[in-house]
Protein backbone atom coordinates (compact mmCIF):
# COMPACT_ATOMS: atom_id res chain seq x y z
CA UNK A 1 0.00 0.00 0.00
CA UNK A 2 2.84 2.38 0.85
CA UNK A 3 4.52 1.70 -2.50
CA UNK A 4 1.21 2.35 -4.26
CA UNK A 5 0.84 5.70 -2.47
CA UNK A 6 4.40 6.65 -3.35
CA UNK A 7 3.81 5.83 -7.02
CA UNK A 8 0.68 7.99 -7.01
CA UNK A 9 2.61 10.88 -5.48
CA UNK A 10 5.38 10.56 -8.06
CA UNK A 11 2.86 10.54 -10.91
CA UNK A 12 0.73 13.35 -9.48
CA UNK A 13 -0.13 16.04 -12.01
CA UNK A 14 0.99 19.53 -10.93
CA UNK A 15 -1.44 22.12 -9.62
CA UNK A 16 -1.27 25.88 -10.09
CA UNK A 17 2.19 27.25 -10.87
CA UNK A 18 1.41 30.27 -8.67
CA UNK A 19 -1.22 29.04 -6.25
CA UNK A 20 -2.11 32.40 -4.70
CA UNK A 21 -2.33 34.36 -7.94
CA UNK A 22 -4.12 31.71 -9.98
CA UNK A 23 -6.57 30.82 -7.21
CA UNK A 24 -7.55 34.47 -6.89
CA UNK A 25 -8.07 34.77 -10.66
CA UNK A 26 -10.25 31.65 -10.77
CA UNK A 27 -12.24 32.77 -7.72
CA UNK A 28 -12.91 36.16 -9.35
CA UNK A 29 -14.03 34.49 -12.57
CA UNK A 30 -16.38 32.26 -10.60
CA UNK A 31 -17.91 35.15 -8.63
CA UNK A 32 -18.29 37.25 -11.79
CA UNK A 33 -20.09 34.39 -13.52
CA UNK A 34 -22.53 33.98 -10.63
CA UNK A 35 -23.13 37.74 -10.55
CA UNK A 36 -23.96 37.66 -14.29
CA UNK A 37 -26.20 34.61 -14.48
CA UNK A 38 -26.44 32.38 -17.55
CA UNK A 39 -23.82 34.28 -19.54
CA UNK A 40 -20.89 32.25 -20.90
CA UNK A 41 -17.56 33.90 -20.10
CA UNK A 42 -14.01 32.96 -21.17
CA UNK A 43 -12.15 30.76 -18.73
CA UNK A 44 -8.64 29.53 -19.43
CA UNK A 45 -6.38 27.32 -17.34
CA UNK A 46 -3.12 25.53 -18.01
CA UNK A 47 -3.88 22.61 -15.69
CA UNK A 48 -3.58 19.08 -17.05
CA UNK A 49 -5.38 16.96 -14.42
CA UNK A 50 -5.97 13.20 -14.61
CA UNK A 51 -8.94 12.26 -16.80
CA UNK A 52 -11.88 12.44 -16.62
CA UNK A 53 -11.32 15.52 -14.44
CA UNK A 54 -11.39 18.42 -16.89
CA UNK A 55 -8.99 21.38 -16.62
CA UNK A 56 -11.92 23.68 -15.79
CA UNK A 57 -13.27 21.41 -13.04
CA UNK A 58 -9.76 21.06 -11.63
CA UNK A 59 -9.11 24.80 -11.60
CA UNK A 60 -12.36 25.56 -9.80
CA UNK A 61 -11.75 22.78 -7.28
CA UNK A 62 -8.25 24.05 -6.51
CA UNK A 63 -9.54 27.60 -6.08
CA UNK A 64 -12.66 26.83 -4.03
CA UNK A 65 -12.13 23.67 -2.00
CA UNK A 66 -10.03 23.44 1.16
CA UNK A 67 -9.76 21.45 4.38
CA UNK A 68 -12.93 23.09 5.74
CA UNK A 69 -15.05 22.41 2.63
CA UNK A 70 -16.07 18.81 2.00
CA UNK A 71 -15.92 17.78 -1.65
CA UNK A 72 -18.27 15.32 -3.39
CA UNK A 73 -17.29 13.60 -6.64
CA UNK A 74 -19.60 11.95 -9.13
CA UNK A 75 -19.05 8.28 -9.93
CA UNK A 76 -16.91 8.99 -12.99
CA UNK A 77 -14.40 10.98 -10.90
CA UNK A 78 -13.91 8.45 -8.11
CA UNK A 79 -10.63 7.10 -9.45
CA UNK A 80 -7.42 6.84 -7.39
CA UNK A 81 -5.66 9.37 -9.64
CA UNK A 82 -8.41 11.99 -9.42
CA UNK A 83 -8.83 11.50 -5.67
CA UNK A 84 -5.08 11.84 -5.10
CA UNK A 85 -4.86 14.96 -7.27
CA UNK A 86 -7.72 16.72 -5.49
CA UNK A 87 -6.84 15.77 -1.93
CA UNK A 88 -3.18 16.68 -2.40
CA UNK A 89 -3.79 20.05 -4.07
CA UNK A 90 -6.84 21.18 -2.05
CA UNK A 91 -6.57 19.40 1.32
CA UNK A 92 -10.33 18.87 1.08
CA UNK A 93 -12.08 15.97 2.74
CA UNK A 94 -13.92 13.80 0.21
CA UNK A 95 -17.44 12.82 1.17
CA UNK A 96 -19.72 10.20 -0.32
CA UNK A 97 -22.83 12.02 0.96
CA UNK A 98 -23.93 14.85 -1.37
CA UNK A 99 -25.93 16.40 1.47
CA UNK A 100 -22.66 16.98 3.38
CA UNK A 101 -20.75 18.58 0.49
CA UNK A 102 -19.75 22.22 0.25
CA UNK A 103 -18.76 21.62 -3.37
CA UNK A 104 -19.65 18.90 -5.85
CA UNK A 105 -17.70 18.09 -9.01
CA UNK A 106 -19.65 16.46 -11.81
CA UNK A 107 -17.95 15.28 -14.99
CA UNK A 108 -20.89 13.22 -16.28
CA UNK A 109 -23.57 15.90 -16.54
CA UNK A 110 -26.22 13.57 -17.96
CA UNK A 111 -26.01 11.47 -14.77
CA UNK A 112 -26.06 14.40 -12.33
CA UNK A 113 -28.09 13.48 -9.23
CA UNK A 114 -31.23 15.42 -8.38
CA UNK A 115 -30.34 18.87 -7.07
CA UNK A 116 -32.56 18.32 -4.04
CA UNK A 117 -30.17 15.64 -2.78
CA UNK A 118 -27.39 18.15 -2.12
CA UNK A 119 -27.07 20.42 0.91
CA UNK A 120 -29.79 23.07 0.67
CA UNK A 121 -28.75 25.41 3.47
CA UNK A 122 -31.43 26.99 5.64
CA UNK A 123 -33.31 30.28 5.82
CA UNK A 124 -30.92 31.37 8.57
CA UNK A 125 -27.77 30.01 6.92
CA UNK A 126 -28.36 29.80 3.15
CA UNK A 127 -24.59 29.66 2.58
CA UNK A 128 -24.50 26.18 4.12
CA UNK A 129 -25.46 24.67 0.79
CA UNK A 130 -23.65 22.88 -2.00
CA UNK A 131 -22.19 24.63 -5.02
CA UNK A 132 -22.24 22.24 -7.97
CA UNK A 133 -19.54 22.51 -10.64
CA UNK A 134 -20.73 20.65 -13.73
CA UNK A 135 -18.77 19.94 -16.91
CA UNK A 136 -20.83 19.96 -20.11
CA UNK A 137 -19.91 19.53 -23.76
CA UNK A 138 -21.93 22.47 -25.00
CA UNK A 139 -22.19 25.82 -23.21
CA UNK A 140 -23.26 28.83 -25.24
CA UNK A 141 -25.80 31.61 -25.51
CA UNK A 142 -29.09 30.23 -26.79
CA UNK A 143 -32.77 29.75 -26.07
CA UNK A 144 -32.89 26.22 -24.68
CA UNK A 145 -33.07 27.52 -21.10
CA UNK A 146 -34.33 31.05 -20.48
CA UNK A 147 -33.85 32.82 -17.15
CA UNK A 148 -34.88 35.99 -15.36
CA UNK A 149 -33.77 37.31 -11.99
CA UNK A 150 -31.18 39.44 -10.21
CA UNK A 151 -28.10 40.35 -12.22
CA UNK A 152 -29.69 39.77 -15.61
CA UNK A 153 -31.32 43.08 -16.50
CA UNK A 154 -28.55 45.07 -14.82
CA UNK A 155 -25.99 43.61 -17.21
CA UNK A 156 -27.87 43.54 -20.53
CA UNK A 157 -30.86 45.83 -20.13
CA UNK A 158 -33.00 42.80 -21.02
CA UNK A 159 -35.45 41.08 -18.70
CA UNK A 160 -34.28 37.59 -19.72
CA UNK A 161 -31.24 35.70 -20.92
CA UNK A 162 -30.98 32.37 -22.72
CA UNK A 163 -28.45 29.59 -22.32
CA UNK A 164 -27.82 26.30 -24.12
CA UNK A 165 -26.30 23.47 -22.09
CA UNK A 166 -25.77 19.87 -23.14
CA UNK A 167 -25.90 17.19 -22.02
CA UNK A 168 -28.26 17.54 -19.07
CA UNK A 169 -30.10 14.94 -17.00
CA UNK A 170 -33.76 14.20 -17.54
CA UNK A 171 -36.05 16.56 -15.66
CA UNK A 172 -33.39 19.21 -15.16
CA UNK A 173 -35.74 22.10 -15.99
CA UNK A 174 -38.09 20.96 -13.24
CA UNK A 175 -35.19 20.64 -10.82
CA UNK A 176 -34.09 24.21 -11.56
CA UNK A 177 -37.63 25.47 -10.94
CA UNK A 178 -37.84 23.60 -7.62
CA UNK A 179 -34.41 24.88 -6.63
CA UNK A 180 -35.42 28.50 -7.28
CA UNK A 181 -38.73 28.09 -5.42
CA UNK A 182 -36.82 27.19 -2.24
CA UNK A 183 -34.90 30.50 -2.22
CA UNK A 184 -33.01 31.56 -0.09
CA UNK A 185 -32.32 27.85 0.34
CA UNK A 186 -31.10 25.81 -2.62
CA UNK A 187 -27.91 25.13 -4.54
CA UNK A 188 -25.84 27.32 -6.85
CA UNK A 189 -24.45 25.92 -10.09
CA UNK A 190 -21.37 26.62 -12.18
CA UNK A 191 -21.23 25.07 -15.63
CA UNK A 192 -17.96 24.57 -17.44
CA UNK A 193 -16.96 23.66 -20.98
CA UNK A 194 -13.56 23.87 -22.68
CA UNK A 195 -12.45 27.49 -22.37
CA UNK A 196 -15.60 28.89 -20.77
CA UNK A 197 -17.92 28.85 -17.79
CA UNK A 198 -21.33 30.18 -16.75
CA UNK A 199 -22.92 30.68 -13.34
CA UNK A 200 -26.48 29.93 -12.35
CA UNK A 201 -27.33 31.04 -8.81
CA UNK A 202 -30.47 29.82 -7.06
CA UNK A 203 -31.96 33.29 -7.46
CA UNK A 204 -32.34 32.78 -11.23
CA UNK A 205 -35.83 31.77 -12.32
CA UNK A 206 -36.21 29.47 -15.31
CA UNK A 207 -39.01 30.58 -17.64
CA UNK A 208 -41.55 28.37 -19.34
CA UNK A 209 -41.67 25.88 -16.50
CA UNK A 210 -45.13 24.84 -15.38
PASE-708909 format. One record per residue (C-alpha): residue number from 1; x, y, z. Coordinates in steps of 0.1 Angstrom, whole numbers, plus 2048, in hexadecimal, padded with zeros to 3 digits. Example, Ala and Ser with C-alpha at 12.3 -4.5 7.8 and 13.67 -1.06 7.14 Angstrom:
2
{1 {87B 7D3 84E}}
{2 {889 7F5 847}}
END
This chain:
210
{1 {800 800 800}}
{2 {81C 818 808}}
{3 {82D 811 7E7}}
{4 {80C 818 7D5}}
{5 {808 839 7E7}}
{6 {82C 842 7DE}}
{7 {826 83A 7BA}}
{8 {807 850 7BA}}
{9 {81A 86D 7C9}}
{10 {836 86A 7AF}}
{11 {81D 869 793}}
{12 {807 886 7A1}}
{13 {7FF 8A0 788}}
{14 {80A 8C3 793}}
{15 {7F2 8DD 7A0}}
{16 {7F3 903 79B}}
{17 {816 911 793}}
{18 {80E 92F 7A9}}
{19 {7F4 922 7C1}}
{20 {7EB 944 7D1}}
{21 {7E9 958 7B1}}
{22 {7D7 93D 79C}}
{23 {7BE 934 7B8}}
{24 {7B4 959 7BB}}
{25 {7AF 95C 795}}
{26 {799 93C 794}}
{27 {786 948 7B3}}
{28 {77F 96A 7A3}}
{29 {774 959 782}}
{30 {75C 943 796}}
{31 {74D 960 7AA}}
{32 {749 975 78A}}
{33 {737 958 779}}
{34 {71F 954 796}}
{35 {719 979 796}}
{36 {710 979 771}}
{37 {6FA 95A 76F}}
{38 {6F8 944 750}}
{39 {712 957 73D}}
{40 {72F 943 72F}}
{41 {750 953 737}}
{42 {774 94A 72C}}
{43 {787 934 745}}
{44 {7AA 927 73E}}
{45 {7C0 911 753}}
{46 {7E1 8FF 74C}}
{47 {7D9 8E2 763}}
{48 {7DC 8BF 755}}
{49 {7CA 8AA 770}}
{50 {7C4 884 76E}}
{51 {7A7 87B 758}}
{52 {789 87C 75A}}
{53 {78F 89B 770}}
{54 {78E 8B8 757}}
{55 {7A6 8D6 75A}}
{56 {789 8ED 762}}
{57 {77B 8D6 77E}}
{58 {79E 8D3 78C}}
{59 {7A5 8F8 78C}}
{60 {784 900 79E}}
{61 {78B 8E4 7B7}}
{62 {7AD 8F1 7BF}}
{63 {7A1 914 7C3}}
{64 {781 90C 7D8}}
{65 {787 8ED 7EC}}
{66 {79C 8EA 80C}}
{67 {79E 8D6 82C}}
{68 {77F 8E7 839}}
{69 {769 8E0 81A}}
{70 {75F 8BC 814}}
{71 {761 8B2 7EF}}
{72 {749 899 7DE}}
{73 {753 888 7BE}}
{74 {73C 878 7A5}}
{75 {742 853 79D}}
{76 {757 85A 77E}}
{77 {770 86E 793}}
{78 {775 854 7AF}}
{79 {796 847 7A2}}
{80 {7B6 844 7B6}}
{81 {7C7 85E 7A0}}
{82 {7AC 878 7A2}}
{83 {7A8 873 7C7}}
{84 {7CD 876 7CD}}
{85 {7CF 896 7B7}}
{86 {7B3 8A7 7C9}}
{87 {7BC 89E 7ED}}
{88 {7E0 8A7 7E8}}
{89 {7DA 8C8 7D7}}
{90 {7BC 8D4 7EC}}
{91 {7BE 8C2 80D}}
{92 {799 8BD 80B}}
{93 {787 8A0 81B}}
{94 {775 88A 802}}
{95 {752 880 80C}}
{96 {73B 866 7FD}}
{97 {71C 878 80A}}
{98 {711 894 7F2}}
{99 {6FD 8A4 80F}}
{100 {71D 8AA 822}}
{101 {730 8BA 805}}
{102 {73A 8DE 803}}
{103 {744 8D8 7DE}}
{104 {73B 8BD 7C5}}
{105 {74F 8B5 7A6}}
{106 {73B 8A5 78A}}
{107 {74C 899 76A}}
{108 {72F 884 75D}}
{109 {714 89F 75B}}
{110 {6FA 888 74C}}
{111 {6FC 873 76C}}
{112 {6FB 890 785}}
{113 {6E7 887 7A4}}
{114 {6C8 89A 7AC}}
{115 {6D1 8BD 7B9}}
{116 {6BA 8B7 7D8}}
{117 {6D2 89C 7E4}}
{118 {6EE 8B5 7EB}}
{119 {6F1 8CC 809}}
{120 {6D6 8E7 807}}
{121 {6E1 8FE 823}}
{122 {6C6 90E 838}}
{123 {6B3 92F 83A}}
{124 {6CB 93A 856}}
{125 {6EA 92C 845}}
{126 {6E4 92A 820}}
{127 {70A 929 81A}}
{128 {70B 906 829}}
{129 {701 8F7 808}}
{130 {714 8E5 7EC}}
{131 {722 8F6 7CE}}
{132 {722 8DE 7B0}}
{133 {73D 8E1 796}}
{134 {731 8CF 777}}
{135 {744 8C7 757}}
{136 {730 8C8 737}}
{137 {739 8C3 712}}
{138 {725 8E1 706}}
{139 {722 902 718}}
{140 {717 920 704}}
{141 {6FE 93C 701}}
{142 {6DD 92E 6F4}}
{143 {6B8 92A 6FB}}
{144 {6B7 906 709}}
{145 {6B5 913 72D}}
{146 {6A9 937 733}}
{147 {6AD 948 754}}
{148 {6A3 968 766}}
{149 {6AE 975 788}}
{150 {6C8 98A 79A}}
{151 {6E7 993 786}}
{152 {6D7 98E 764}}
{153 {6C7 9AF 75B}}
{154 {6E2 9C3 76C}}
{155 {6FC 9B4 754}}
{156 {6E9 9B3 733}}
{157 {6CB 9CA 737}}
{158 {6B6 9AC 72E}}
{159 {69E 99B 745}}
{160 {6A9 978 73B}}
{161 {6C8 965 72F}}
{162 {6CA 944 71D}}
{163 {6E4 928 721}}
{164 {6EA 907 70F}}
{165 {6F9 8EB 723}}
{166 {6FE 8C7 719}}
{167 {6FD 8AC 724}}
{168 {6E5 8AF 741}}
{169 {6D3 895 756}}
{170 {6AE 88E 751}}
{171 {697 8A6 763}}
{172 {6B2 8C0 768}}
{173 {69B 8DD 760}}
{174 {683 8D2 77C}}
{175 {6A0 8CE 794}}
{176 {6AB 8F2 78C}}
{177 {688 8FF 793}}
{178 {686 8EC 7B4}}
{179 {6A8 8F9 7BE}}
{180 {69E 91D 7B7}}
{181 {67D 919 7CA}}
{182 {690 910 7EA}}
{183 {6A3 931 7EA}}
{184 {6B6 93C 7FF}}
{185 {6BD 917 803}}
{186 {6C9 902 7E6}}
{187 {6E9 8FB 7D3}}
{188 {6FE 911 7BC}}
{189 {70B 903 79B}}
{190 {72A 90A 786}}
{191 {72C 8FB 764}}
{192 {74C 8F6 752}}
{193 {756 8ED 72E}}
{194 {778 8EF 71D}}
{195 {784 913 720}}
{196 {764 921 730}}
{197 {74D 921 74E}}
{198 {72B 92E 759}}
{199 {71B 933 77B}}
{200 {6F7 92B 784}}
{201 {6EF 936 7A8}}
{202 {6CF 92A 7B9}}
{203 {6C0 94D 7B5}}
{204 {6BD 948 790}}
{205 {69A 93E 785}}
{206 {696 927 767}}
{207 {67A 932 750}}
{208 {661 91C 73F}}
{209 {65F 903 75B}}
{210 {63D 8F8 766}}
END
